């Protein structure tokens, strides 16, 4: 159950195992698993219970094995004391390890993640793997969704070992925030064969009027064991400023851009068209403003 990922630094494609792949296979590919998924594991109450357990001091026993298993470079996170597994998952990074692209017209990655870029069709569809979504299904706002036809949808998929904090893509004003309740399916590719996490999961979106990229919508999507999306109350934002963080587990951020505003880097587009994700880090350049 691995997925193909393009490493921009090395210029190679590699197979990346999915975190908890045996558990995910049972929950999504077997009948008993799907019964348990619908009755318990994908329910918000189970995520909340799991969060309580992972905020206890006893949960710190998970930290060491997790670091060793995923070979996490802890020098990137200096001077922190972890009182629970959750406090480790939401750790803060040394800002010098995630420099923001210097050019002000550069569109940056909003999180450490696996990125795929999609062109939105004339009927507002995003042709993601194993199916498609409409912007209306994602936002539940037909008028807002209609403005993104022919635009671009960037999908940043975080996995559990990733840095769980995310930032704003550009300078601007947050003009509206909306929360949508829902289930908590995995955002790993295995779930897409039967479920639609971008339109079924709990999510929160922000409408942001940016200086360089027009009106941008960012959608944070909750996932299996990630019932809490922690967005900060910010009205005036800056590119690279921390926007919020996810609790335990991996999750996804979708970034909606209107047509003719941004040109996504050619390597990301090339591999996206092959259904291959690109490994990116918070702050690195992934595109550039289109000049009129």
Secondary structure, DSSP 8 states (H G I E B T S, - for coil): -EEEEEETTTTEEEEEE-TTHHHHHHHHHSHHHHHHIIIIITSHHHHHHHHHHTTSGGGGHHHHHHHHHHT--GGGSTT---SSHHHHHT----GGGS---SSTTEEE-SSSEEEEEEE--TTSEE--TTS-EEHHHHHS-HHHHHTTTT-EEEEEE--TTS--EEE-SSSEEEEEEEEE--B----SGGGGGT--HHHHB-EEEEEEEETTTEEEEEEEE-BTTB--EEE---SEE-TT-EEEEE-SS--EEEEEE-TTSEEE-HHHHHHHTTT-EEEE-TT-EEEEE---
